[in-house]
């Protein structure tokens, strides 16, 4: 059973936020870790990738008028 989540991906990275009864962010490098075993969210050296992926997610949420963005705002500390 997978917890409720939303996210975005590009050719290399996948960012997900699990919410409702948990608050967990996950970021995976699909090129280096195709089985998604090593969560890179919050890892030193991944700040720019995290910020870029959060910006893509923000844009998609705005484009599709996703109401979840008001209930679970993106972490501002990771946005640049």
C-alpha positions, 0 to 999 in steps of 0.5 A: 500500500503506497501512501498518498503522494504527488510529485514530478519527474524529468529525464533524470530525477524524480521528486515526490511528497508523501502526505496526509498522515506522513510528511516525507519528501523523496528525491531519486537520481533515476540514472544512478539509482533506477530502483529508487533505493537511495533518497537524496532529498536533503543530501548535501550537494543536491540543493540545486537539483532539489530547488530545480525539481521543486520549481518544476513541481510548483509550475505544474501545480500552478498550471493544473490548478492543483488544490493540494498546493494550498494544503501542503505548500512546498518547502520554501527553504529549498526554493531559490 
